[in-house]
Amino acid sequence: MGVGIAGRTVNNLRYADDTTLMAGKKEQLKVIIRKLKTESEKAGMYFNIKKTKIMKTESWRSFEVDGEEIEVVAGFSFLGALVECEGGCEKEIRRRITLDKVAMQGLEKIWKDKHVSLQKKMRIVNAMTFPVILYGCETWTKTREMEKKID
C-alpha cells in the first residue's frame, strides 16, 4: 500500500516527530493510519488524531477513521515548506519572499551602519537572507513570472 515513486512503493515520509502518510486510495490510507496508531501504542506513544490532517488530491469532503473525524486540507507545512495538493508552488514562493523581506528588515541597523563595508553586507545577505528565500527551491515548479519575483 502506498504511492509509486520512481519504481518504489512509498507510504510514509518521516523526520523527527513528523510523519507523512501516503496512499493511492482512501481505504488504503485508513488501513495505514490504523496500523500506525496500533504500532505507536505498542511502543508507548500516543497518536494524536486532533493534530492529524489529510491532504487529498481528489474531492474528499471528509475523512473518518474508526469514528474519529480527521481534518481535510488543501495544503500543509512540512519541514518548514508549504505543500499544496495541486502541486503548485506560487503560495510557497510568495511566503518565502515575505519571510525574506522580514529577515532583511531585521538587519536594518547593519544596512544603515556606515562602518560595515559593502562587501561584508553582501556576505551577510548571502549567509542570512538567501537561505530564507531559497529554502526548498529545488522542489519548486516555477513559471517565468515567479522566477522574476524571486529575482
GUPANU-238332 format. One record per atom (N, C-alpha, C, CB): residue in one letter; x, y, z; residue number from 0. Coordinates in pm, 1 decimal, padded with zeros to 6 digits. Glycine has a CB too. Layout:
! residues N
aa;east;north;up;i
A;X;Y;Z;NUM;
...
! end
This chain:
! residues 151
aa;east;north;up;i
M;00084.2;-00118.8;00000.0;0;
M;00000.0;00000.0;00000.0;0;
M;00087.5;00123.5;00000.0;0;
M;-00095.1;00000.7;00121.2;0;
G;00047.9;00221.6;-00075.1;1;
G;00121.3;00346.2;-00080.7;1;
G;00109.3;00409.8;-00217.7;1;
G;00267.0;00323.7;-00045.8;1;
V;00210.7;00487.7;-00254.0;2;
V;00214.3;00560.3;-00380.2;2;
V;00342.4;00520.9;-00452.4;2;
V;00206.6;00715.6;-00357.9;2;
G;00332.6;00496.2;-00583.0;3;
G;00450.2;00461.9;-00661.6;3;
G;00533.4;00584.5;-00692.7;3;
G;00409.8;00392.8;-00790.1;3;
I;00659.7;00581.4;-00651.4;4;
I;00752.9;00690.5;-00678.8;4;
I;00883.4;00628.4;-00726.9;4;
I;00775.9;00780.7;-00551.6;4;
A;00921.7;00658.8;-00850.3;5;
A;01047.1;00610.3;-00908.2;5;
A;01059.6;00458.1;-00898.2;5;
A;01165.8;00676.6;-00838.7;5;
G;00950.1;00388.6;-00925.2;6;
G;00952.9;00243.5;-00926.5;6;
G;00942.9;00177.8;-00789.8;6;
G;01076.1;00198.8;-00991.7;6;
R;00928.2;00256.5;-00685.1;7;
R;00914.9;00202.7;-00549.2;7;
R;00781.0;00244.1;-00491.1;7;
R;01030.8;00251.3;-00458.2;7;
T;00729.8;00163.2;-00400.7;8;
T;00606.7;00198.2;-00331.4;8;
T;00642.7;00261.7;-00198.5;8;
T;00515.7;00073.9;-00311.0;8;
V;00596.5;00385.1;-00179.3;9;
V;00626.6;00461.3;-00058.4;9;
V;00494.9;00492.5;00010.8;9;
V;00706.2;00592.7;-00091.1;9;
N;00488.4;00467.6;00142.9;10;
N;00364.9;00501.1;00214.2;10;
N;00389.3;00595.7;00331.2;10;
N;00298.0;00374.6;00264.3;10;
N;00516.6;00634.9;00352.9;11;
N;00540.7;00732.3;00459.0;11;
N;00672.6;00804.7;00436.6;11;
N;00540.5;00663.8;00596.1;11;
L;00675.5;00927.2;00485.2;12;
L;00796.7;01009.1;00492.7;12;
L;00807.5;01050.5;00638.2;12;
L;00792.0;01135.5;00394.2;12;
R;00925.7;01033.4;00697.7;13;
R;00940.2;01064.8;00839.4;13;
R;01062.0;01153.2;00863.1;13;
R;00951.3;00936.2;00922.0;13;
Y;01045.2;01246.4;00954.6;14;
Y;01155.5;01328.9;01000.5;14;
Y;01124.5;01369.7;01143.3;14;
Y;01177.3;01453.7;00908.2;14;
A;01211.0;01330.0;01236.2;15;
A;01191.5;01356.6;01378.9;15;
A;01052.3;01309.5;01420.6;15;
A;01210.0;01508.3;01410.5;15;
D;00966.8;01400.3;01466.5;16;
D;00833.2;01358.6;01508.7;16;
D;00726.4;01390.1;01403.9;16;
D;00797.3;01425.8;01639.7;16;
D;00768.1;01423.4;01282.1;17;
D;00673.6;01448.6;01173.3;17;
D;00665.5;01325.5;01084.0;17;
D;00715.5;01573.5;01090.9;17;
T;00544.7;01284.5;01053.5;18;
T;00523.2;01170.9;00964.8;18;
T;00420.0;01209.7;00860.9;18;
T;00477.9;01045.0;01043.8;18;
T;00449.1;01180.1;00735.8;19;
T;00354.7;01199.9;00627.3;19;
T;00321.2;01062.9;00572.5;19;
T;00412.2;01294.1;00516.2;19;
L;00193.0;01027.8;00574.1;20;
L;00147.8;00900.4;00520.4;20;
L;00092.7;00922.4;00381.4;20;
L;00041.8;00835.7;00611.8;20;
M;00113.4;00825.6;00292.7;21;
M;00067.4;00839.0;00154.4;21;
M;-00002.2;00711.1;00111.0;21;
M;00185.4;00871.2;00059.6;21;
A;-00110.6;00728.7;00037.7;22;
A;-00183.3;00614.2;-00016.2;22;
A;-00253.6;00656.3;-00143.7;22;
A;-00284.9;00558.4;00086.9;22;
G;-00278.1;00560.0;-00229.6;23;
G;-00345.5;00587.4;-00355.1;23;
G;-00496.7;00590.1;-00342.7;23;
G;-00306.0;00486.1;-00456.2;23;
K;-00548.6;00526.5;-00237.3;24;
K;-00693.9;00518.9;-00218.4;24;
K;-00729.0;00547.8;-00073.4;24;
K;-00747.7;00379.9;-00260.1;24;
K;-00849.9;00596.5;-00054.9;25;
K;-00899.0;00634.4;00077.1;25;
K;-00891.9;00516.9;00175.5;25;
K;-01042.9;00685.8;00066.7;25;
E;-00937.2;00400.9;00132.9;26;
E;-00937.7;00284.2;00221.4;26;
E;-00796.5;00241.9;00260.0;26;
E;-01009.7;00167.8;00154.6;26;
Q;-00702.8;00253.2;00167.1;27;
Q;-00563.1;00219.9;00198.3;27;
Q;-00509.1;00313.8;00306.5;27;
Q;-00474.9;00228.5;00070.7;27;
L;-00542.4;00440.8;00294.6;28;
L;-00495.5;00538.6;00393.4;28;
L;-00552.4;00506.5;00531.0;28;
L;-00535.1;00681.9;00351.5;28;
K;-00677.3;00465.0;00537.0;29;
K;-00737.3;00427.0;00665.7;29;
K;-00661.8;00309.4;00727.4;29;
K;-00886.6;00390.9;00647.6;29;
V;-00626.4;00211.0;00646.4;30;
V;-00551.7;00094.8;00696.3;30;
V;-00415.0;00137.7;00749.5;30;
V;-00534.8;-00010.9;00584.7;30;
I;-00346.8;00225.1;00674.9;31;
I;-00214.5;00272.1;00716.7;31;
I;-00224.5;00350.7;00848.3;31;
I;-00150.9;00360.2;00606.0;31;
I;-00326.4;00435.3;00862.3;32;
I;-00345.3;00513.8;00984.7;32;
I;-00372.8;00421.0;01103.0;32;
I;-00461.6;00615.1;00967.4;32;
R;-00459.8;00322.2;01082.4;33;
R;-00488.8;00226.4;01190.7;33;
R;-00361.8;00153.3;01233.3;33;
R;-00596.4;00124.2;01145.8;33;
K;-00281.4;00110.5;01135.3;34;
K;-00158.1;00038.4;01167.0;34;
K;-00061.0;00128.4;01243.5;34;
K;-00091.9;-00014.1;01038.2;34;
L;-00046.5;00254.0;01200.2;35;
L;00040.9;00347.9;01269.8;35;
L;-00005.3;00368.2;01413.0;35;
L;00045.4;00482.1;01196.2;35;
K;-00134.9;00383.9;01430.7;36;
K;-00191.1;00404.1;01564.3;36;
K;-00163.2;00282.5;01653.5;36;
K;-00343.3;00430.3;01555.4;36;
T;-00185.8;00162.5;01602.1;37;
T;-00163.5;00039.7;01678.4;37;
T;-00016.5;00021.9;01714.9;37;
T;-00212.0;-00081.0;01599.2;37;
E;00072.0;00040.4;01617.1;38;
E;00215.5;00022.6;01641.8;38;
E;00269.4;00129.7;01735.2;38;
E;00292.9;00024.9;01510.2;38;
S;00217.6;00251.1;01725.8;39;
S;00259.0;00358.4;01817.0;39;
S;00222.7;00323.1;01960.2;39;
S;00193.9;00492.4;01777.2;39;
E;00101.7;00272.4;01979.9;40;
E;00056.8;00235.4;02113.7;40;
E;00140.8;00122.3;02171.4;40;
E;-00090.1;00194.9;02110.9;40;
K;00182.3;00028.1;02087.0;41;
K;00268.9;-00081.4;02133.3;41;
K;00401.4;-00027.4;02186.9;41;
K;00295.2;-00181.4;02018.8;41;
A;00448.0;00082.2;02129.1;42;
A;00575.1;00143.0;02170.5;42;
A;00555.8;00246.6;02280.7;42;
A;00643.6;00207.8;02050.8;42;
G;00431.6;00259.0;02330.2;43;
G;00404.5;00353.3;02437.7;43;
G;00387.4;00496.9;02391.5;43;
G;00513.7;00347.2;02537.1;43;
M;00360.9;00516.1;02263.5;44;
M;00341.2;00651.8;02210.3;44;
M;00193.3;00672.2;02177.8;44;
M;00429.4;00675.7;02083.0;44;
Y;00151.9;00796.8;02182.7;45;
Y;00013.4;00832.0;02156.8;45;
Y;00002.7;00896.7;02019.8;45;
Y;-00041.1;00926.1;02266.2;45;
F;-00087.5;00849.0;01938.3;46;
F;-00113.7;00904.8;01806.0;46;
F;-00221.2;01011.7;01822.5;46;
F;-00158.4;00793.3;01703.3;46;
N;-00184.5;01137.8;01802.7;47;
N;-00277.1;01249.1;01823.8;47;
N;-00357.8;01275.0;01697.1;47;
N;-00200.6;01376.5;01865.8;47;
I;-00477.9;01223.5;01694.7;48;
I;-00565.5;01236.5;01577.7;48;
I;-00607.9;01381.7;01556.6;48;
I;-00689.8;01147.3;01593.7;48;
K;-00610.0;01462.1;01663.9;49;
K;-00650.4;01603.3;01653.3;49;
K;-00547.3;01685.7;01576.3;49;
K;-00670.9;01663.5;01793.0;49;
K;-00418.4;01645.8;01580.5;50;
K;-00313.9;01716.5;01507.7;50;
K;-00294.8;01661.4;01367.1;50;
K;-00183.6;01708.8;01583.8;50;
T;-00370.2;01558.1;01334.2;51;
T;-00356.0;01490.6;01204.9;51;
T;-00438.1;01563.8;01099.0;51;
T;-00400.4;01342.1;01215.0;51;
K;-00381.4;01573.9;00981.2;52;
K;-00451.0;01637.6;00868.8;52;
K;-00439.9;01546.7;00747.2;52;
K;-00391.7;01779.6;00838.0;52;
I;-00539.7;01551.3;00663.0;53;
I;-00540.7;01474.8;00539.0;53;
I;-00535.3;01574.2;00423.6;53;
I;-00667.3;01382.2;00529.2;53;
M;-00436.9;01558.5;00335.9;54;
M;-00433.4;01638.5;00214.3;54;
M;-00474.4;01546.2;00101.5;54;
M;-00291.3;01702.5;00189.0;54;
K;-00577.9;01584.7;00033.9;55;
K;-00632.0;01499.8;-00070.6;55;
K;-00602.7;01556.3;-00208.7;55;
K;-00781.4;01482.4;-00052.0;55;
T;-00598.4;01466.9;-00305.7;56;
T;-00587.1;01511.2;-00443.9;56;
T;-00719.3;01488.9;-00516.2;56;
T;-00472.6;01437.1;-00516.1;56;
E;-00810.2;01420.8;-00450.5;57;
E;-00946.1;01402.1;-00503.0;57;
E;-01040.8;01488.3;-00421.3;57;
E;-00989.5;01251.3;-00498.5;57;
S;-01167.1;01487.2;-00457.3;58;
S;-01262.3;01576.0;-00389.5;58;
S;-01325.2;01508.9;-00267.5;58;
S;-01372.1;01619.9;-00486.9;58;
W;-01245.4;01481.5;-00165.9;59;
W;-01298.0;01428.5;-00040.6;59;
W;-01348.5;01544.7;00042.2;59;
W;-01190.3;01347.0;00037.0;59;
R;-01469.4;01534.4;00089.1;60;
R;-01523.8;01639.6;00174.8;60;
R;-01488.6;01611.9;00321.4;60;
R;-01677.3;01650.3;00157.1;60;
S;-01481.4;01483.8;00355.5;61;
S;-01449.6;01447.8;00493.5;61;
S;-01370.4;01317.1;00494.5;61;
S;-01579.2;01434.4;00578.9;61;
F;-01310.2;01289.5;00608.9;62;
F;-01232.0;01167.2;00624.1;62;
F;-01248.2;01122.1;00768.0;62;
F;-01080.2;01189.2;00587.1;62;
E;-01281.9;00997.0;00785.6;63;
E;-01308.3;00944.5;00917.9;63;
E;-01240.7;00809.2;00933.5;63;
E;-01459.3;00933.4;00943.0;63;
V;-01177.9;00788.4;01050.2;64;
V;-01116.9;00659.8;01082.3;64;
V;-01168.6;00617.4;01218.6;64;
V;-00960.0;00667.7;01080.5;64;
D;-01233.8;00502.8;01222.8;65;
D;-01286.3;00446.8;01348.1;65;
D;-01369.1;00547.6;01426.5;65;
D;-01172.0;00397.0;01434.8;65;
G;-01454.6;00619.9;01356.0;66;
G;-01545.2;00715.0;01419.9;66;
G;-01483.5;00850.0;01453.3;66;
G;-01598.3;00655.5;01543.6;66;
E;-01355.7;00868.0;01423.8;67;
E;-01290.5;00996.0;01451.6;67;
E;-01269.2;01072.0;01321.5;67;
E;-01155.7;00974.7;01524.7;67;
E;-01317.1;01197.3;01320.6;68;
E;-01305.3;01283.8;01202.8;68;
E;-01163.6;01341.6;01195.8;68;
E;-01411.3;01398.5;01207.1;68;
I;-01105.1;01337.2;01075.7;69;
I;-00973.5;01396.3;01052.9;69;
I;-00991.9;01510.5;00953.3;69;
I;-00869.7;01289.4;01000.0;69;
E;-00931.2;01625.2;00984.8;70;
E;-00945.7;01744.5;00901.1;70;
E;-00885.1;01722.4;00762.0;70;
E;-00879.3;01865.5;00969.0;70;
V;-00959.6;01759.1;00658.3;71;
V;-00913.3;01750.8;00519.7;71;
V;-00868.1;01890.5;00477.6;71;
V;-01026.1;01695.7;00423.9;71;
V;-00743.5;01901.1;00428.6;72;
V;-00686.4;02030.5;00392.0;72;
V;-00636.9;02028.4;00247.1;72;
V;-00571.1;02067.4;00487.5;72;
A;-00619.5;02145.8;00189.3;73;
A;-00568.1;02157.2;00052.1;73;
A;-00416.6;02177.2;00050.8;73;
A;-00636.6;02273.5;-00021.2;73;
G;-00357.4;02198.0;00168.1;74;
G;-00213.1;02216.4;00178.7;74;
G;-00171.3;02214.2;00324.4;74;
G;-00169.4;02347.8;00112.3;74;
F;-00043.2;02193.6;00349.3;75;
F;00007.8;02193.0;00485.9;75;
F;00156.3;02224.9;00484.0;75;
F;-00018.1;02056.7;00554.5;75;
S;00208.2;02257.1;00600.4;76;
S;00350.2;02287.7;00612.4;76;
S;00422.8;02161.3;00656.6;76;
S;00374.8;02404.9;00712.9;76;
F;00525.4;02123.1;00581.9;77;
F;00605.2;02005.6;00615.7;77;
F;00751.6;02045.0;00613.0;77;
F;00577.2;01887.4;00517.7;77;
L;00818.7;02029.1;00726.7;78;
L;00959.2;02065.8;00742.0;78;
L;00986.6;02210.1;00698.7;78;
L;01046.3;01970.7;00661.9;78;
G;00892.1;02297.7;00730.2;79;
G;00910.6;02439.5;00703.5;79;
G;00871.7;02485.5;00564.3;79;
G;01049.9;02474.1;00726.5;79;
A;00822.4;02393.3;00480.4;80;
A;00782.1;02430.6;00344.9;80;
A;00633.9;02400.4;00325.6;80;
A;00867.5;02355.5;00239.0;80;
L;00567.0;02484.6;00250.8;81;
L;00424.8;02467.4;00222.9;81;
L;00407.3;02368.3;00108.4;81;
L;00358.1;02603.3;00188.5;81;
V;00326.4;02264.9;00131.0;82;
V;00296.5;02163.9;00029.8;82;
V;00150.1;02180.4;-00007.8;82;
V;00326.7;02017.7;00081.7;82;
E;00122.6;02191.6;-00138.5;83;
E;-00014.4;02211.4;-00185.3;83;
E;-00060.5;02091.8;-00267.3;83;
E;-00025.2;02340.3;-00268.4;83;
C;-00189.7;02059.4;-00257.6;84;
C;-00240.3;01940.4;-00325.4;84;
C;-00234.2;01952.4;-00477.5;84;
C;-00382.6;01913.7;-00282.4;84;
E;-00238.9;02072.7;-00531.7;85;
E;-00230.5;02089.1;-00677.5;85;
E;-00088.2;02073.6;-00727.0;85;
E;-00284.9;02225.3;-00719.2;85;
G;00006.7;02074.6;-00635.8;86;
G;00147.5;02061.7;-00673.3;86;
G;00211.7;02194.6;-00709.4;86;
G;00161.0;01966.9;-00788.9;86;
G;00137.8;02301.7;-00700.9;87;
G;00191.3;02433.3;-00733.6;87;
G;00279.9;02487.5;-00622.8;87;
G;00078.5;02530.3;-00761.2;87;
C;00353.5;02590.3;-00654.7;88;
C;00447.0;02647.8;-00557.9;88;
C;00429.1;02797.7;-00540.4;88;
C;00588.5;02619.1;-00600.0;88;
E;00331.0;02855.9;-00604.5;89;
E;00316.6;03001.6;-00601.9;89;
E;00297.9;03055.3;-00459.5;89;
E;00198.6;03043.6;-00688.7;89;
K;00213.5;02989.5;-00378.8;90;
K;00192.2;03036.1;-00241.3;90;
K;00320.0;03023.7;-00160.0;90;
K;00078.8;02956.8;-00173.9;90;
E;00394.2;02914.5;-00178.7;91;
E;00519.4;02895.2;-00105.6;91;
E;00621.9;03000.1;-00145.6;91;
E;00575.4;02754.6;-00130.4;91;
I;00630.1;03032.0;-00274.0;92;
I;00724.7;03133.0;-00320.4;92;
I;00688.5;03270.3;-00263.4;92;
I;00727.3;03137.9;-00474.6;92;
R;00560.0;03304.9;-00265.7;93;
R;00516.4;03432.5;-00207.7;93;
R;00546.4;03436.9;-00057.6;93;
R;00365.3;03454.4;-00232.4;93;
R;00524.5;03324.3;00010.5;94;
R;00552.8;03315.0;00154.3;94;
R;00702.0;03333.0;00180.6;94;
R;00504.9;03179.3;00210.7;94;
R;00785.5;03271.5;00099.8;95;
R;00931.1;03281.0;00114.7;95;
R;00979.3;03424.3;00089.9;95;
R;01001.4;03183.7;00017.7;95;
I;00921.1;03491.0;-00009.6;96;
I;00957.6;03630.4;-00037.7;96;
I;00922.7;03718.2;00083.1;96;
I;00884.6;03682.1;-00166.0;96;
T;00805.9;03695.9;00142.3;97;
T;00766.0;03771.8;00261.5;97;
T;00860.6;03744.4;00377.6;97;
T;00621.7;03736.9;00301.9;97;
L;00895.7;03617.2;00400.4;98;
L;00989.5;03582.5;00507.0;98;
L;01125.3;03648.9;00484.5;98;
L;01006.2;03430.2;00515.9;98;
D;01167.7;03655.7;00358.3;99;
D;01294.9;03719.1;00326.2;99;
D;01290.1;03869.4;00354.9;99;
D;01331.0;03694.2;00179.1;99;
K;01178.9;03933.9;00321.5;100;
K;01164.9;04077.0;00349.5;100;
K;01172.9;04102.8;00499.3;100;
K;01031.9;04130.7;00293.3;100;
V;01111.4;04015.5;00577.6;101;
V;01116.5;04028.7;00723.4;101;
V;01261.1;04013.0;00772.3;101;
V;01024.1;03923.4;00791.3;101;
A;01332.7;03915.1;00717.5;102;
A;01473.8;03894.4;00755.1;102;
A;01557.6;04016.9;00719.5;102;
A;01531.1;03768.9;00684.9;102;
M;01533.5;04073.5;00602.0;103;
M;01608.1;04193.2;00559.9;103;
M;01578.2;04311.2;00652.8;103;
M;01572.8;04230.4;00413.7;103;
Q;01451.9;04328.7;00690.6;104;
Q;01415.1;04437.9;00780.3;104;
Q;01477.2;04419.4;00918.3;104;
Q;01263.0;04447.9;00792.2;104;
G;01492.4;04293.5;00960.4;105;
G;01554.1;04265.6;01089.7;105;
G;01701.5;04303.6;01093.6;105;
G;01538.6;04119.5;01123.4;105;
L;01762.0;04317.7;00977.1;106;
L;01903.6;04355.3;00968.0;106;
L;01921.6;04502.9;00932.0;106;
L;01974.3;04268.1;00864.5;106;
E;01817.9;04581.9;00949.0;107;
E;01818.4;04722.6;00906.7;107;
E;01932.8;04804.3;00968.3;107;
E;01686.1;04786.7;00943.0;107;
K;01966.6;04777.7;01094.4;108;
K;02076.3;04851.7;01158.6;108;
K;02207.9;04827.4;01084.4;108;
K;02090.3;04810.2;01307.5;108;
I;02227.3;04706.3;01038.0;109;
I;02350.4;04673.8;00964.5;109;
I;02351.7;04746.2;00830.4;109;
I;02363.2;04520.5;00943.0;109;
W;02238.8;04747.9;00761.5;110;
W;02233.7;04812.6;00630.0;110;
W;02264.6;04962.2;00640.5;110;
W;02095.4;04791.9;00565.8;110;
K;02222.7;05024.8;00751.3;111;
K;02243.9;05168.4;00767.8;111;
K;02379.9;05202.7;00829.0;111;
K;02134.5;05225.8;00853.7;111;
D;02447.1;05103.2;00883.7;112;
D;02575.2;05125.6;00951.1;112;
D;02685.5;05154.7;00848.6;112;
D;02613.1;05002.8;01037.4;112;
K;02743.0;05273.7;00855.4;113;
K;02846.0;05315.0;00759.6;113;
K;02980.4;05248.4;00788.2;113;
K;02862.1;05466.5;00761.9;113;
H;02995.6;05188.5;00906.5;114;
H;03120.1;05120.6;00943.2;114;
H;03126.1;04976.8;00890.9;114;
H;03136.2;05120.7;01094.2;114;
V;03013.5;04929.0;00838.5;115;
V;03010.4;04793.4;00781.3;115;
V;03028.4;04808.2;00630.4;115;
V;02874.7;04717.2;00816.4;115;
S;03130.4;04743.4;00577.5;116;
S;03161.2;04757.5;00434.4;116;
S;03054.2;04691.4;00348.1;116;
S;03298.7;04696.5;00403.0;116;
L;03047.6;04737.6;00223.4;117;
L;02953.8;04680.6;00127.1;117;
L;02982.1;04531.1;00108.0;117;
L;02962.9;04755.4;-00008.2;117;
Q;03109.7;04495.5;00104.7;118;
Q;03148.0;04354.6;00088.1;118;
Q;03093.4;04270.6;00204.1;118;
Q;03302.6;04340.5;00079.5;118;
K;03104.9;04321.6;00324.7;119;
K;03054.6;04248.7;00442.5;119;
K;02901.6;04239.7;00438.8;119;
K;03101.1;04318.3;00573.7;119;
K;02836.5;04346.4;00394.8;120;
K;02690.9;04344.7;00382.3;120;
K;02647.0;04239.5;00280.4;120;
K;02638.5;04484.0;00341.4;120;
M;02721.1;04226.8;00170.2;121;
M;02689.4;04125.3;00069.5;121;
M;02706.6;03984.1;00126.9;121;
M;02778.8;04143.5;-00054.9;121;
R;02809.8;03965.7;00208.0;122;
R;02831.4;03835.1;00271.2;122;
R;02716.5;03802.4;00366.7;122;
R;02966.4;03832.9;00347.1;122;
I;02666.0;03903.6;00436.3;123;
I;02553.5;03883.9;00527.5;123;
I;02428.4;03844.6;00448.8;123;
I;02527.3;04012.0;00610.4;123;
V;02403.9;03912.5;00337.9;124;
V;02289.1;03878.4;00252.5;124;
V;02299.9;03733.4;00206.3;124;
V;02281.0;03973.8;00129.9;124;
N;02419.6;03696.1;00157.6;125;
N;02439.2;03559.4;00109.1;125;
N;02419.9;03455.3;00219.6;125;
N;02578.4;03545.1;00049.1;125;
A;02461.1;03489.6;00341.0;126;
A;02454.8;03393.3;00451.0;126;
A;02321.6;03391.7;00524.6;126;
A;02563.4;03422.2;00548.3;126;
M;02253.2;03507.2;00530.0;127;
M;02136.7;03516.3;00617.7;127;
M;02003.4;03538.9;00548.7;127;
M;02157.8;03624.1;00713.1;127;
T;02002.9;03587.7;00428.6;128;
T;01872.6;03610.9;00365.8;128;
T;01847.4;03519.3;00246.8;128;
T;01861.9;03754.8;00321.5;128;
F;01948.8;03490.7;00166.4;129;
F;01927.4;03399.2;00053.8;129;
F;01876.5;03262.7;00099.5;129;
F;02056.8;03381.9;-00024.8;129;
P;01930.8;03204.8;00207.5;130;
P;01877.8;03075.6;00252.4;130;
P;01730.2;03081.9;00292.3;130;
P;01959.1;03025.0;00369.4;130;
V;01686.0;03195.3;00343.8;131;
V;01545.6;03208.9;00383.3;131;
V;01455.3;03198.8;00261.0;131;
V;01522.0;03342.9;00456.3;131;
I;01488.9;03273.0;00156.9;132;
I;01401.8;03274.7;00038.5;132;
I;01416.4;03146.8;-00045.1;132;
I;01433.6;03397.3;-00048.2;132;
L;01532.8;03087.1;-00044.5;133;
L;01557.5;02973.3;-00133.6;133;
L;01538.8;02836.7;-00068.4;133;
L;01695.8;02982.1;-00187.5;133;
Y;01496.8;02832.4;00058.7;134;
Y;01476.9;02704.9;00126.1;134;
Y;01375.0;02619.9;00049.4;134;
Y;01430.2;02727.3;00271.7;134;
G;01414.3;02503.0;00009.9;135;
G;01325.0;02411.0;-00061.2;135;
G;01307.0;02440.7;-00208.5;135;
G;01192.7;02411.9;00003.1;135;
C;01382.3;02536.5;-00262.5;136;
C;01360.4;02580.6;-00400.7;136;
C;01386.9;02470.4;-00503.8;136;
C;01448.9;02699.8;-00430.8;136;
E;01467.0;02370.8;-00467.0;137;
E;01496.0;02264.0;-00563.5;137;
E;01371.3;02181.6;-00596.5;137;
E;01605.7;02172.1;-00508.9;137;
T;01267.1;02194.9;-00519.0;138;
T;01144.0;02119.8;-00546.8;138;
T;01035.9;02206.6;-00611.6;138;
T;01090.1;02059.1;-00418.0;138;
W;01062.1;02334.9;-00628.8;139;
W;00961.6;02424.8;-00683.9;139;
W;00942.9;02402.9;-00833.6;139;
W;01000.0;02569.4;-00656.8;139;
T;00818.2;02415.8;-00876.6;140;
T;00788.8;02425.4;-01018.9;140;
T;00756.7;02572.2;-01043.3;140;
T;00669.0;02329.0;-01063.2;140;
K;00837.8;02635.6;-01128.4;141;
K;00827.6;02780.8;-01143.1;141;
K;00787.2;02820.0;-01284.8;141;
K;00960.3;02847.2;-01106.6;141;
T;00717.2;02931.0;-01291.6;142;
T;00691.5;02994.5;-01420.3;142;
T;00791.7;03109.1;-01432.9;142;
T;00541.5;03045.7;-01432.3;142;
R;00802.4;03166.1;-01550.2;143;
R;00893.5;03281.0;-01569.5;143;
R;00853.1;03397.7;-01480.6;143;
R;00894.6;03325.9;-01717.5;143;
E;00722.2;03416.0;-01464.4;144;
E;00671.7;03524.8;-01379.6;144;
E;00717.2;03505.9;-01234.1;144;
E;00517.0;03531.5;-01386.8;144;
M;00710.4;03380.4;-01186.3;145;
M;00755.0;03352.4;-01049.5;145;
M;00905.2;03370.8;-01035.5;145;
M;00716.1;03210.5;-01008.7;145;
E;00980.8;03332.4;-01137.7;146;
E;01126.5;03349.9;-01133.5;146;
E;01162.3;03497.8;-01123.8;146;
E;01192.5;03287.2;-01258.3;146;
K;01085.7;03584.8;-01192.9;147;
K;01110.1;03729.0;-01184.6;147;
K;01087.0;03778.7;-01042.6;147;
K;01019.6;03805.3;-01283.1;147;
K;00979.2;03728.2;-00977.1;148;
K;00951.4;03768.2;-00840.0;148;
K;01064.7;03727.3;-00747.1;148;
K;00820.0;03707.5;-00792.6;148;
I;01114.9;03606.9;-00766.3;149;
I;01225.0;03558.0;-00682.6;149;
I;01348.8;03642.5;-00704.3;149;
I;01255.7;03410.1;-00712.8;149;
D;01380.8;03670.4;-00830.2;150;
D;01498.2;03753.9;-00861.4;150;
D;01485.1;03891.9;-00801.2;150;
D;01517.7;03765.5;-01012.4;150;
! end
